[in-house]
Amino acid sequence: MVKIKSNNSNSQKEFFIETKEGIFFLNESPFVWDIVPINENTFHCLYENKSFVAEIVKADHIEKSFILKINGKKYEYTAQSEMDLLLEKLGMQRSSRLKVDQLKAPMPGLIVDVRVSEGQKVMKGDILVILEAMKMENAIKAPAEATIKTICIKKGDSVEKNKLLIEFA
């Protein structure tokens, strides 16, 4: 199960999504929809005889935050996995205990900028690298407070998904 929270000023809602035997459930009700990819980040969706175009504008998998554009209107969301919900229930925050050793490329692309240097201390959320993918620049941020040990890429490098970008001390 995943808890999705809308972070929009006009409507702050929570949704629970899970799959059972290949069927999606939204707030425990079956959610039947058709989805067809238009390109890597854009999809055509059909739900209850209504047509939608959904575009993934930004996906920060570390922070589990997402910006979607649906029929031209932007929506911001955050997600929590079952483990995140359990830790929250126990009064623990997963990110506060996070010890990171490496930062890997979340997708293939071109390194446009490296904004840190070896030995530099960074805070959670600091922009470390700008990665261009599908003509979009993606800011790759520090997942936790850390010190840069080794920078394994340089500006102009092409990287594949999961390529080691930075090692932390």
PyRosetta script that sets phi, psi and omega in degrees:
from pyrosetta import init, pose_from_sequence

init()
pose = pose_from_sequence("MVKIKSNNSNSQKEFFIETKEGIFFLNESPFVWDIVPINENTFHCLYENKSFVAEIVKADHIEKSFILKINGKKYEYTAQSEMDLLLEKLGMQRSSRLKVDQLKAPMPGLIVDVRVSEGQKVMKGDILVILEAMKMENAIKAPAEATIKTICIKKGDSVEKNKLLIEFA")
pose.set_psi(1, 144.2)
pose.set_omega(1, 177.5)
pose.set_phi(2, -127.9)
pose.set_psi(2, 134.7)
pose.set_omega(2, 176.0)
pose.set_phi(3, -99.5)
pose.set_psi(3, 125.5)
pose.set_omega(3, 178.7)
pose.set_phi(4, -111.3)
pose.set_psi(4, 129.5)
pose.set_omega(4, 179.0)
pose.set_phi(5, -118.0)
pose.set_psi(5, 128.6)
pose.set_omega(5, 175.9)
pose.set_phi(6, -79.8)
pose.set_psi(6, 129.9)
pose.set_omega(6, -179.8)
pose.set_phi(7, -109.1)
pose.set_psi(7, 30.3)
pose.set_omega(7, -178.5)
pose.set_phi(8, -88.8)
pose.set_psi(8, 140.5)
pose.set_omega(8, -175.9)
pose.set_phi(9, -62.3)
pose.set_psi(9, -32.1)
pose.set_omega(9, -176.6)
pose.set_phi(10, -85.2)
pose.set_psi(10, -20.0)
pose.set_omega(10, 178.6)
pose.set_phi(11, -154.8)
pose.set_psi(11, 114.4)
pose.set_omega(11, 177.8)
pose.set_phi(12, -109.1)
pose.set_psi(12, 99.5)
pose.set_omega(12, -176.0)
pose.set_phi(13, -119.0)
pose.set_psi(13, 159.2)
pose.set_omega(13, 174.7)
pose.set_phi(14, -120.1)
pose.set_psi(14, 141.4)
pose.set_omega(14, 179.5)
pose.set_phi(15, -130.6)
pose.set_psi(15, 149.1)
pose.set_omega(15, 174.7)
pose.set_phi(16, -118.1)
pose.set_psi(16, 125.3)
pose.set_omega(16, -178.0)
pose.set_phi(17, -120.5)
pose.set_psi(17, 134.3)
pose.set_omega(17, 174.4)
pose.set_phi(18, -149.7)
pose.set_psi(18, 163.3)
pose.set_omega(18, 176.6)
pose.set_phi(19, -119.8)
pose.set_psi(19, 139.1)
pose.set_omega(19, 175.7)
pose.set_phi(20, -133.7)
pose.set_psi(20, 118.6)
pose.set_omega(20, 179.3)
pose.set_phi(21, 51.9)
pose.set_psi(21, 41.0)
pose.set_omega(21, 175.5)
pose.set_phi(22, 82.0)
pose.set_psi(22, 3.6)
pose.set_omega(22, 179.9)
pose.set_phi(23, -109.2)
pose.set_psi(23, 132.6)
pose.set_omega(23, 177.5)
pose.set_phi(24, -79.4)
pose.set_psi(24, 140.5)
pose.set_omega(24, 174.5)
pose.set_phi(25, -123.4)
pose.set_psi(25, 130.7)
pose.set_omega(25, 176.6)
pose.set_phi(26, -113.5)
pose.set_psi(26, 115.8)
pose.set_omega(26, -175.4)
pose.set_phi(27, 50.2)
pose.set_psi(27, 45.6)
pose.set_omega(27, 176.0)
pose.set_phi(28, 70.7)
pose.set_psi(28, 6.0)
pose.set_omega(28, 175.9)
pose.set_phi(29, -109.0)
pose.set_psi(29, 140.7)
pose.set_omega(29, 178.2)
pose.set_phi(30, -56.9)
pose.set_psi(30, 138.1)
pose.set_omega(30, -177.8)
pose.set_phi(31, -120.1)
pose.set_psi(31, 99.2)
pose.set_omega(31, -176.3)
pose.set_phi(32, -104.3)
pose.set_psi(32, 121.6)
pose.set_omega(32, -177.8)
pose.set_phi(33, -149.6)
pose.set_psi(33, 158.1)
pose.set_omega(33, 174.4)
pose.set_phi(34, -108.9)
pose.set_psi(34, 137.4)
pose.set_omega(34, 179.7)
pose.set_phi(35, -137.3)
pose.set_psi(35, 131.5)
pose.set_omega(35, -179.6)
pose.set_phi(36, -128.4)
pose.set_psi(36, 123.8)
pose.set_omega(36, 179.0)
pose.set_phi(37, -68.8)
pose.set_psi(37, 135.9)
pose.set_omega(37, 173.8)
pose.set_phi(38, -94.4)
pose.set_psi(38, -44.8)
pose.set_omega(38, 171.5)
pose.set_phi(39, -150.6)
pose.set_psi(39, -166.5)
pose.set_omega(39, -173.9)
pose.set_phi(40, -59.9)
pose.set_psi(40, -33.4)
pose.set_omega(40, -175.4)
pose.set_phi(41, -116.3)
pose.set_psi(41, 1.3)
pose.set_omega(41, -175.2)
pose.set_phi(42, -126.3)
pose.set_psi(42, 139.1)
pose.set_omega(42, -176.4)
pose.set_phi(43, -137.3)
pose.set_psi(43, 148.0)
pose.set_omega(43, 172.3)
pose.set_phi(44, -101.7)
pose.set_psi(44, 127.2)
pose.set_omega(44, -176.4)
pose.set_phi(45, -121.1)
pose.set_psi(45, 144.9)
pose.set_omega(45, 176.1)
pose.set_phi(46, -127.9)
pose.set_psi(46, 119.2)
pose.set_omega(46, -178.8)
pose.set_phi(47, -139.6)
pose.set_psi(47, 125.3)
pose.set_omega(47, -178.4)
pose.set_phi(48, 49.2)
pose.set_psi(48, 47.9)
pose.set_omega(48, 178.4)
pose.set_phi(49, 61.9)
pose.set_psi(49, 21.1)
pose.set_omega(49, 175.2)
pose.set_phi(50, -115.6)
pose.set_psi(50, 140.0)
pose.set_omega(50, -177.2)
pose.set_phi(51, -100.1)
pose.set_psi(51, 136.9)
pose.set_omega(51, 179.0)
pose.set_phi(52, -135.5)
pose.set_psi(52, 146.8)
pose.set_omega(52, 169.3)
pose.set_phi(53, -112.8)
pose.set_psi(53, 119.8)
pose.set_omega(53, -178.2)
pose.set_phi(54, -115.1)
pose.set_psi(54, 131.4)
pose.set_omega(54, 179.0)
pose.set_phi(55, -123.0)
pose.set_psi(55, 133.1)
pose.set_omega(55, 174.2)
pose.set_phi(56, -84.4)
pose.set_psi(56, 106.0)
pose.set_omega(56, -178.1)
pose.set_phi(57, -80.5)
pose.set_psi(57, -43.4)
pose.set_omega(57, -179.3)
pose.set_phi(58, -149.2)
pose.set_psi(58, 137.1)
pose.set_omega(58, 176.2)
pose.set_phi(59, -135.1)
pose.set_psi(59, 107.6)
pose.set_omega(59, 177.3)
pose.set_phi(60, -102.1)
pose.set_psi(60, 98.0)
pose.set_omega(60, -174.4)
pose.set_phi(61, -71.8)
pose.set_psi(61, -24.1)
pose.set_omega(61, 178.5)
pose.set_phi(62, -72.6)
pose.set_psi(62, -48.5)
pose.set_omega(62, 179.5)
pose.set_phi(63, -82.4)
pose.set_psi(63, -11.4)
pose.set_omega(63, -177.2)
pose.set_phi(64, 57.7)
pose.set_psi(64, 45.5)
pose.set_omega(64, 176.9)
pose.set_phi(65, -121.1)
pose.set_psi(65, 146.3)
pose.set_omega(65, -173.1)
pose.set_phi(66, -142.2)
pose.set_psi(66, 144.7)
pose.set_omega(66, 171.8)
pose.set_phi(67, -119.8)
pose.set_psi(67, 123.2)
pose.set_omega(67, 178.4)
pose.set_phi(68, -116.2)
pose.set_psi(68, 146.9)
pose.set_omega(68, 172.8)
pose.set_phi(69, -114.3)
pose.set_psi(69, 115.9)
pose.set_omega(69, -178.6)
pose.set_phi(70, -115.0)
pose.set_psi(70, 117.9)
pose.set_omega(70, -175.3)
pose.set_phi(71, 50.1)
pose.set_psi(71, 40.7)
pose.set_omega(71, 175.0)
pose.set_phi(72, 86.8)
pose.set_psi(72, -5.9)
pose.set_omega(72, -179.0)
pose.set_phi(73, -106.9)
pose.set_psi(73, 132.4)
pose.set_omega(73, -177.0)
pose.set_phi(74, -83.8)
pose.set_psi(74, 140.0)
pose.set_omega(74, 176.5)
pose.set_phi(75, -133.5)
pose.set_psi(75, 138.1)
pose.set_omega(75, 178.7)
pose.set_phi(76, -109.9)
pose.set_psi(76, 138.0)
pose.set_omega(76, -178.2)
pose.set_phi(77, -138.5)
pose.set_psi(77, 153.0)
pose.set_omega(77, 168.3)
pose.set_phi(78, -125.5)
pose.set_psi(78, 153.0)
pose.set_omega(78, -177.9)
pose.set_phi(79, -124.7)
pose.set_psi(79, 148.5)
pose.set_omega(79, 174.2)
pose.set_phi(80, -131.9)
pose.set_psi(80, 128.9)
pose.set_omega(80, 176.7)
pose.set_phi(81, -79.2)
pose.set_psi(81, 175.1)
pose.set_omega(81, 177.2)
pose.set_phi(82, -58.7)
pose.set_psi(82, -38.9)
pose.set_omega(82, 179.7)
pose.set_phi(83, -65.5)
pose.set_psi(83, -43.2)
pose.set_omega(83, 177.1)
pose.set_phi(84, -58.8)
pose.set_psi(84, -42.9)
pose.set_omega(84, -179.2)
pose.set_phi(85, -66.3)
pose.set_psi(85, -39.8)
pose.set_omega(85, 178.4)
pose.set_phi(86, -65.3)
pose.set_psi(86, -45.5)
pose.set_omega(86, 178.6)
pose.set_phi(87, -62.5)
pose.set_psi(87, -39.8)
pose.set_omega(87, 177.8)
pose.set_phi(88, -62.9)
pose.set_psi(88, -42.3)
pose.set_omega(88, 179.6)
pose.set_phi(89, -62.7)
pose.set_psi(89, -33.9)
pose.set_omega(89, 179.4)
pose.set_phi(90, -83.8)
pose.set_psi(90, -0.2)
pose.set_omega(90, 179.0)
pose.set_phi(91, 80.4)
pose.set_psi(91, 21.5)
pose.set_omega(91, -179.7)
pose.set_phi(92, -115.3)
pose.set_psi(92, 145.4)
pose.set_omega(92, 174.4)
pose.set_phi(93, -111.8)
pose.set_psi(93, 124.8)
pose.set_omega(93, -178.0)
pose.set_phi(94, -60.0)
pose.set_psi(94, -44.0)
pose.set_omega(94, -175.0)
pose.set_phi(95, -66.3)
pose.set_psi(95, -29.2)
pose.set_omega(95, -178.9)
pose.set_phi(96, -71.6)
pose.set_psi(96, -21.1)
pose.set_omega(96, 179.4)
pose.set_phi(97, -100.9)
pose.set_psi(97, -0.1)
pose.set_omega(97, -173.4)
pose.set_phi(98, -67.5)
pose.set_psi(98, 121.7)
pose.set_omega(98, 174.6)
pose.set_phi(99, -111.5)
pose.set_psi(99, 118.1)
pose.set_omega(99, -177.6)
pose.set_phi(100, -107.3)
pose.set_psi(100, 142.5)
pose.set_omega(100, 177.3)
pose.set_phi(101, -110.8)
pose.set_psi(101, -30.9)
pose.set_omega(101, -173.8)
pose.set_phi(102, -142.5)
pose.set_psi(102, 155.1)
pose.set_omega(102, 171.5)
pose.set_phi(103, -122.7)
pose.set_psi(103, 123.8)
pose.set_omega(103, -178.7)
pose.set_phi(104, -114.6)
pose.set_psi(104, 156.1)
pose.set_omega(104, 179.6)
pose.set_phi(105, -65.3)
pose.set_psi(105, 126.9)
pose.set_omega(105, 179.2)
pose.set_phi(106, -77.3)
pose.set_psi(106, -12.8)
pose.set_omega(106, -178.1)
pose.set_phi(107, -161.3)
pose.set_psi(107, 162.3)
pose.set_omega(107, 174.9)
pose.set_phi(108, -71.9)
pose.set_psi(108, 149.9)
pose.set_omega(108, 179.0)
pose.set_phi(109, 173.7)
pose.set_psi(109, -165.1)
pose.set_omega(109, -177.5)
pose.set_phi(110, -116.9)
pose.set_psi(110, 131.5)
pose.set_omega(110, 178.0)
pose.set_phi(111, -75.5)
pose.set_psi(111, 113.5)
pose.set_omega(111, -178.3)
pose.set_phi(112, -90.5)
pose.set_psi(112, -33.9)
pose.set_omega(112, -177.4)
pose.set_phi(113, -158.3)
pose.set_psi(113, 143.8)
pose.set_omega(113, 171.8)
pose.set_phi(114, -117.2)
pose.set_psi(114, 116.7)
pose.set_omega(114, -171.2)
pose.set_phi(115, -101.9)
pose.set_psi(115, 11.7)
pose.set_omega(115, 179.9)
pose.set_phi(116, -132.6)
pose.set_psi(116, 168.9)
pose.set_omega(116, 176.7)
pose.set_phi(117, -132.2)
pose.set_psi(117, 160.6)
pose.set_omega(117, -179.7)
pose.set_phi(118, -62.2)
pose.set_psi(118, 137.7)
pose.set_omega(118, -178.6)
pose.set_phi(119, 90.1)
pose.set_psi(119, -12.0)
pose.set_omega(119, -178.3)
pose.set_phi(120, -73.9)
pose.set_psi(120, 138.7)
pose.set_omega(120, 174.0)
pose.set_phi(121, -89.3)
pose.set_psi(121, 136.5)
pose.set_omega(121, 179.7)
pose.set_phi(122, -126.6)
pose.set_psi(122, 153.4)
pose.set_omega(122, 177.8)
pose.set_phi(123, -103.6)
pose.set_psi(123, 156.7)
pose.set_omega(123, 176.9)
pose.set_phi(124, -54.8)
pose.set_psi(124, 129.7)
pose.set_omega(124, 178.6)
pose.set_phi(125, 95.1)
pose.set_psi(125, -12.0)
pose.set_omega(125, 176.4)
pose.set_phi(126, -63.7)
pose.set_psi(126, 139.9)
pose.set_omega(126, 178.3)
pose.set_phi(127, -77.1)
pose.set_psi(127, 124.7)
pose.set_omega(127, -178.6)
pose.set_phi(128, -102.0)
pose.set_psi(128, -44.5)
pose.set_omega(128, -173.1)
pose.set_phi(129, -142.5)
pose.set_psi(129, 144.8)
pose.set_omega(129, 171.3)
pose.set_phi(130, -107.4)
pose.set_psi(130, 122.5)
pose.set_omega(130, -177.7)
pose.set_phi(131, -116.5)
pose.set_psi(131, 122.4)
pose.set_omega(131, 177.8)
pose.set_phi(132, -93.1)
pose.set_psi(132, 127.2)
pose.set_omega(132, 177.0)
pose.set_phi(133, -141.2)
pose.set_psi(133, 130.1)
pose.set_omega(133, 179.7)
pose.set_phi(134, 53.7)
pose.set_psi(134, 43.0)
pose.set_omega(134, 178.1)
pose.set_phi(135, 63.6)
pose.set_psi(135, 17.9)
pose.set_omega(135, 176.0)
pose.set_phi(136, -117.8)
pose.set_psi(136, 136.0)
pose.set_omega(136, 176.4)
pose.set_phi(137, -89.9)
pose.set_psi(137, 128.3)
pose.set_omega(137, -178.7)
pose.set_phi(138, -115.1)
pose.set_psi(138, 124.5)
pose.set_omega(138, 177.8)
pose.set_phi(139, -84.0)
pose.set_psi(139, 116.7)
pose.set_omega(139, 178.1)
pose.set_phi(140, -92.6)
pose.set_psi(140, 118.6)
pose.set_omega(140, -171.3)
pose.set_phi(141, -105.5)
pose.set_psi(141, 159.7)
pose.set_omega(141, 176.7)
pose.set_phi(142, -67.7)
pose.set_psi(142, 127.0)
pose.set_omega(142, -179.2)
pose.set_phi(143, -75.8)
pose.set_psi(143, -16.5)
pose.set_omega(143, -179.2)
pose.set_phi(144, -162.8)
pose.set_psi(144, 171.5)
pose.set_omega(144, 174.1)
pose.set_phi(145, -66.8)
pose.set_psi(145, 133.1)
pose.set_omega(145, -175.8)
pose.set_phi(146, -163.8)
pose.set_psi(146, 175.0)
pose.set_omega(146, 173.9)
pose.set_phi(147, -119.1)
pose.set_psi(147, 133.6)
pose.set_omega(147, -179.8)
pose.set_phi(148, -71.8)
pose.set_psi(148, 121.0)
pose.set_omega(148, 178.4)
pose.set_phi(149, -92.6)
pose.set_psi(149, -55.3)
pose.set_omega(149, -176.8)
pose.set_phi(150, -140.1)
pose.set_psi(150, 135.2)
pose.set_omega(150, 173.1)
pose.set_phi(151, -102.6)
pose.set_psi(151, 118.6)
pose.set_omega(151, -171.5)
pose.set_phi(152, -97.4)
pose.set_psi(152, 2.5)
pose.set_omega(152, -179.1)
pose.set_phi(153, -135.5)
pose.set_psi(153, 168.5)
pose.set_omega(153, 174.9)
pose.set_phi(154, -140.9)
pose.set_psi(154, 164.8)
pose.set_omega(154, 178.9)
pose.set_phi(155, -54.9)
pose.set_psi(155, 133.0)
pose.set_omega(155, 179.0)
pose.set_phi(156, 96.9)
pose.set_psi(156, -11.4)
pose.set_omega(156, 178.7)
pose.set_phi(157, -71.1)
pose.set_psi(157, 142.2)
pose.set_omega(157, 169.2)
pose.set_phi(158, -94.0)
pose.set_psi(158, 136.2)
pose.set_omega(158, -179.1)
pose.set_phi(159, -127.7)
pose.set_psi(159, 151.5)
pose.set_omega(159, 174.2)
pose.set_phi(160, -97.3)
pose.set_psi(160, 164.2)
pose.set_omega(160, 176.5)
pose.set_phi(161, -57.6)
pose.set_psi(161, 139.2)
pose.set_omega(161, 179.8)
pose.set_phi(162, 71.8)
pose.set_psi(162, 9.9)
pose.set_omega(162, 174.2)
pose.set_phi(163, -68.0)
pose.set_psi(163, 135.6)
pose.set_omega(163, 178.6)
pose.set_phi(164, -66.6)
pose.set_psi(164, 122.9)
pose.set_omega(164, 179.4)
pose.set_phi(165, -100.4)
pose.set_psi(165, -49.5)
pose.set_omega(165, -174.4)
pose.set_phi(166, -142.4)
pose.set_psi(166, 140.4)
pose.set_omega(166, 171.5)
pose.set_phi(167, -107.8)
pose.set_psi(167, 139.6)
pose.set_omega(167, 179.6)
pose.set_phi(168, -104.7)
pose.set_psi(168, 149.7)
pose.set_omega(168, 178.9)
pose.set_phi(169, -80.2)
pose.dump_pdb("model.pdb")
